[in-house]
């Protein structure tokens, strides 16, 4: 029985796995690579490429087996598995080499130019070295399109300049220039190190929130703390004033993320620095900077500060600048779309939310559009008091993404409560508890927030239905909810409790 390539080659051949990922252009370029004597002198690899070309794009035809491939390569000779494996291994290595070269061509122009600079230096082509370095300085030293690599690239250029001077014996004759080069080297590498560490600290903190992880017990945080960053920042202003706004942005974001911005001073400074300097940064880093502002607002809200209007303003800035995605061609992130809607509705921006949905729903991934449309309509209807239609729409939503899944459950339970569908709500809670028990993927903190919501939800539900609450009185319940730190829909729960205590019966 013939063994298909899907069952044999796909599993055991890296070559087929790699080639299957190439699009038409990449496969044609790889053909040129294979047929170039500079990269490949093995004629059998050229023949293998020509044969495999006929089986694109899936390489899954039943006739494509190691035996058949070997027969075509060696004119029907008896199959030799060792030889065939060597050929496929060679093709795999060649495909990997092609990916390296094409990647350098597309993504790392600087490294190619730096290698050329080193080549001029090694071959004592001083005039070529000087002209090429001057050209690179003109491109990379201008304070524009700044991101992490800006400082890293300029550090590499200064090292090349320094090595060239010392290698030509000019260090002893031009000590002032060498000192300038050394100072610039240290400035660039320090800036790169600071920015990267500030950003890593933020990423650790944001990622760790859902997992109850203490970001302060990390070497990244301890490194920044040991520098006494506020005092060090004044030295950056003194020795490298042109880079001060850049470093200050990442410093202020670090201070906010670390919970050291009780007065809001760091946020105000961060916002001012970002909005007045954003044009100096690369497209990707502009997105990151807007993310800094969004995350800062989220953190303020989590600590109990009312930053909802400020967050709405930041979202409008993101949209107006086209910076709601990391790349222009990317889809609108599902979680951000949900965040924009929830926050806008929390400050009663109903008409704005409707326009947002109309303008941006088509920018979501296709397979999420229907779900998000129903979710968004349900949220809008819930906030508008149209609970029947809200329940109808939210019941159509089936998200697997854990953050959205909990959102849907919360909206459904709140809507059932508002409609007085208490038996249905109890049935929903029983169903959700069962799903939670079998949920091994959601972060523990996420599950804890929802479980706490259910706990207080049931207590208020018992109050509404006249069921006895035992020894816990209403005031104690109110204080418990207010003090709870890991709890979803705290404001809604307090509102429902207040309505009950004031005798405002919903049913």
N, C-alpha and C positions, 0 to 999 in steps of 0.2 A: 504494500500500500504506500502510495506516495505521501510524503510528509510536507505539508504546506509551509511556506515561509513564515506565515503567522505563528504556526506552532513551533517551528524550529529556529529560523533565522531571527525573528523578532526577539525571541527569548535569549538566544545565545550569541547574537551578533550585534555589537555596538554600532557597526557600520550602518546596518539597516535602520536601527533606532534613530541615528543621527540624520540619515538621508530622508527619512520619512518627514522630518520637520522642515526641510528646505522647501521654499516656495519656488515658482518657475524661474525667477531671476537668479536666485541663489543656486539652484541646481545647474543652470547654464554657466554661471561664473565658476562653480566648482569644477565643471567640465574643462574649462580653460586652465584651471589650476592643476588638474590631474594630467593634462596633456602638455604642460610646460616642463621642459627638461630641467629647468632650474629647480623645480619643486619635486619632480618625480621622474625617475629613470626606469621604473619597472613597467615594462610593456603590458604585463598581465593585469596590472591595476587599470591601465587605460582601456583594455578590452572589457574588464569587469564593469567599469563605468558605462561603456557603450551598451552592454547587455542589460544592465539594470535600468537604464534610461527608458526602456520599453515597458517596464513594469510600474512606472510612476502613475499616480502619486502614492498609492497605498502599499505597494509591494506585497500584496496579499493574495495574488493569484496562486491557484493550486499547482500550476506548472513550475513555479519558482521554488525549487528546492536546492539544497546544496549539491545534490547529485546531478541535477540537470544543469546547474550553473557550471559545475566542474566539467561536464561533458562538452559543453559549448566552448569552454576555455582550452580544453586539451583534446579536441577532435575525437570524442567518444572513448577515450582511454578509461581504464578501470578507476573507479573513484578512490581518492586518497584523502582521508579526512584531515590529516595533519597539514597537507599542502593547502587544502581549502581554507582551513582555519588561519593559516599564515597570510593568505591573500586577503581574507576578510579583515584580519587584524591590521594589515597594511593599509587597507582602504579606510578603516576607522581612524588610524593615526593621521592619514592624509586629510580626512574630513575635519578632524579636530584642528589641524594646522590651518586649513582654509578658514575655519571660524575665527581663529586668532587673528589672521591677517585681515579678514574682512571687518572684524570688530575694531581693529586699530584704524583702518581706513575710515570707518563711519563714526567712531566714538572717541578716538583719542588722538586728535590732530597734534595736541601739544607734545605728547610723548614721541611722536614721529619727528617733530621739529627738534626736540631735545636730543634725540639720538643722532640726528644730522649734525647738531652743534658739537656733540662729543666727537663725532667722526672728523670734523674739520680740525678740532683741537689735536686729536691723536695723530693726524697726518701733517701737522704743522702748516695748515692752510690758514694762516693768520688773517689775511684780508677777507677770506670767505667767512671765517669765524666772526670777525668784527661786524661785517655787514648783516649776517644772519642774526646775531645777537641784538643789534640795533633794531632790526625789523621786529623781532619778538618782543623787545621792550615796548615798542610802539603799540603792539596788540594787547599785551598782558598787563602792563603797568598802569594803564588808564583805569580809574576807579569807575568801572561800569561792568555790568553782568557779573557782579560779585556773588560768589558762593564759596563753599569750603575750599574748592580747588584754586581759587584766586590766590590765596596766600601760599598754598602748597606749590603752585606753579612758579610763583615769583621767588620762593625760597630756592627752588631747583635752578632757576636762572642765575641767581646770585652765587650759588655754589659753583656753577659752570664758569662764571666770570672770574671768581676767586681762584679756581683751579688753573684756569688759563694764565692768569697773571703770575701765579707762583710757579707754574710749570715753565714759563718763559724766563724765569729768574728776575721778574720785575718787582717782586715783593720787597726786596731790599732797597730798590731805587724809588718806589712809590708807596712808602708806608702809609701815607694819609689815605690813598685810594683803597688800600687793603683794609684799613680800619673802617672805612665807610662801607665796604663790602661786607665785612664781618658784622657790623652793626645792623645793616639791612637784613642780612641772613637771620640774625637772632630776632629781629622785629617780625619778619614774616612767619617764622616757625612758631614764635610765641603766640601770635594772633591766631594762627591755624589751630594750635593746641587748645587755646582758650575757647574759641568758638565751638570746636568739635566737642570739648568736654561739657560746655554749657548745654549744647544741644542733646548730648547723650543723657545728661542729668534730667532734662525735661522729658525725653522719651521714656526713661526708666520710671519716672514719676507717673506720667500719664498711663503707661501700660500697667503699672503696678496697682493703680487705683482699684481696678476690678478684682484684684487678687489679695487685697489687704497686705500689700508689700511695703515695707518701710524703706523708701528710697535713700534715707539718710545713712543707712547702714551699708553703704557701698563705697568702694575706693574712689569712684568718680565724684561723689558728693564730698568726701573727706578731702580730696585734692583741692577742690574749689574753696572749701572752708579754710584750709591751711594757708591759702594765698591772702586771706583777708581782702576779698575782691574789691570792696568799695575804695580802700586806700590804693590798691593796685591800679584801679581804673583811672585815678587821678594822674598816675605815672604814664599811663597810655596817652592821656590828653597832653601831657608835657612832652613826651618823646616821639609820639606818632600821632599828632593831632588830626591828620587826614583820615586815620583809621578809627578815631575815637567814636564817631556815631555808630559804626558797624559793631564794634565790641560792646558799646553801651546797650545796643538793642538786645544782644544775647544775655548780657548781665542782668538787665531789668527783667527779662523774661524768667531768668533763673530765680531771681528774688521773689517774683510772684508765685512761681510754681512751688517754691520752698515754703510758702505760707508766711512770708515776711512783709506782706504789703497791707497791713491792717488799715492804714490811712488812705490807700489808693494812690499814693504818690508815685510808686513804681509803674503802675498801670498808665497813669497820665503821661509819664515820661516816655514809656514804651510806645504808646499810641502816637505821640508827637514825633518821635524819632522815626518810626516806620513810615508814617504818611508823608513826612517831609523828605525822606531819603529813598523811598521805594524804587524810584526809577534807576538807581545805581545798581540794582541787583538783577540777577538772571531771572528768566521766567519761572523756573522751578523754585528759586529762593523767594521770589515775590509771594508765591503761593504759601510757602512755609511761614513767611512773616504774617500773612493774614491769619494763618492757622494759630500763630502765637496769640494774636488778639482774641480769636474765637475761644481758644482754650483758657485764656486768662479770664474771660467773662464767665465761662462755665464754672471755673473754680470759685469765682466770687459768689456765684449763685448757690453753689453747694455749701458755702460757709454761711449762708443766710442773708447775703447782701442782695438787694434788688438791682441786678445788672441786666434785667431783661430788655429794657429799652436800648441800653448800650449794645447788647448783643445783636439786637435787631438792626441797629445802625451799622455794625460791623458786617453783618450778612448783606446789607444793601451795598456796602463798599465792595465786598467780594464779588457780588453780581455785576455791579457797574464796571469793575475792572476785569471781569472775566476770570477771576482768580478763585473760583469755587472748585477747580480741579487742578491737579499737579501739572497736567499737560493740556494744551488746547484741544487735542483730539479725544481726550478721555471722556467717559460717561460721567454724569453727575453722580457723586457717591450717594448711595441709598441712605446711609445714616445721616449725612449732612442734609439731604432733602427733608428727612423727617424732623431733624432738629430745627431747620428754618421754619417749617410749618408750626410745630409745637410752640416755639418761642413767640412767633408772630401772633398766634391765637391767644397766648397767655396775656398779651397786652391789648387784646381786642382789635387787632388789625385784620378784620374780616375781609374787606374788599381787596386789600393788598394781597392777602393769602390767595384769594381766588385768581387774581391776575398772575401771581407767581406760579400757581398750578398750571394755568393756561400756557404760560411762556416756557416753562422748564420741564414739564412732564415728559416731553418727547426726548429730552436729553438723558433720561435714565436708560439703563440697559433694557432691551425690549422685553425680556422675560419678567421684569419687575413692574412694568408700567401699569398693568391692570390692577395688580395688588395695591400698588401705591396710590392709584387713583381712588380706589374704594376706601383705603385707609385715610387718605387726606379728606375726602368728602365726609367720612364718618366723624373725623376730628372737628371739621368745620361745623357740621350739623350739631354735634354734641355741645360745642361752645355756644352755638346759636339757640340752644334749647329745643332743637328738633330731634328729640330722643328716639322716636319710632324709626325715622329714616337713618339715624346714626347706627342703631342696632342692626338694621337691615344691611347696611353697607359693611359694618365691621365684621358681620358674620360671614361675609364673602372672602375675607382676607385669611390666607394661610401662609404665613412667613415661616421659614426655617431658620433664618438668621436670629440668633438668640435674643439680641436686644430688641428687634422688631417683634419677635414672638411675645415677649413679656408686655410690650406696648399694647398689642392687640388684646391680650387677656385683660389688662387693666381697663382699657376703654370699654370692653364688653361688660365687665363687672360693674363699672361705674354707671353705665347706661342702664343696665338691668335694675340697679338700685334706684336711679332717678325715675324709672317707669313703675317702680313698686313691684317688679317681678322677682319677689324674694325667693320663691321656691326654685325658679329657674336659676337664680344666682347661686343658691346652695348646690344645685346640680353642677353648675359650671365650676365651682370651687372644688367639688369632689373630683371632677374630671381633671382639673389642672394639678391637683395634688398627686394624682396617679401619674400624670406626665412628668412631674418634677421628680418623682421617685426613680423614674427610669432615665432621667436626663444626666448623662455623664460628661457632657461637653460644655455646658454653660459655666461661667466662673461662679465660684461659691458665693461671692459677694452679691452678684446679680440675683441668685436664687434666694439669698437671705433677705434682700430688699423686698422681693415679692412675697415671701412667706410672712414677713412682718406686716406687709400691707393686708394680707388675708386675715391675719390675727386681729388687727384693729377693725377691719371691715366687718368681721363677724360680730365683734362686740357692739359696734354701732347698729348693725342689723338686728341684734337681739333687743337693743333699746327701742328700735323702731317698731318691732313686733310685740313689745311688751313683755319679752322674756326676762326673767330675773338674771341679774348680773353677779350675784354673790356678794362678796365683801367689797368689791371695787366700786367706788362711787364715781359720779360723772366728772368731778373736778380732778380726781386722781387720773382718770382716763385721759382727760385733756392734757394734763401735765406730762403724762407718759408719751403721748403722740408728739408733743412739742419738743421733748427732749431726745426723741429717737433720731439717731444719725444715719442709720442704714434703713431707709424707708422710702418707698415710692408714693407719690400722690399725697404727700403730707398735708398740703393746703386743702385739697378736696376733702380729706378725712376730717380735718378740723372744721371745715365749713358745714359738713353734714352733722357733726356733733353739735355745733352751735345752733343749727336750725332746729334740732331736736330739743335742745335745752330751752330755746326761746318759744317752743310750742308751734313752730312752723312746720306742720305735717305736710309731707309731700304727697301722700296718698289720700 
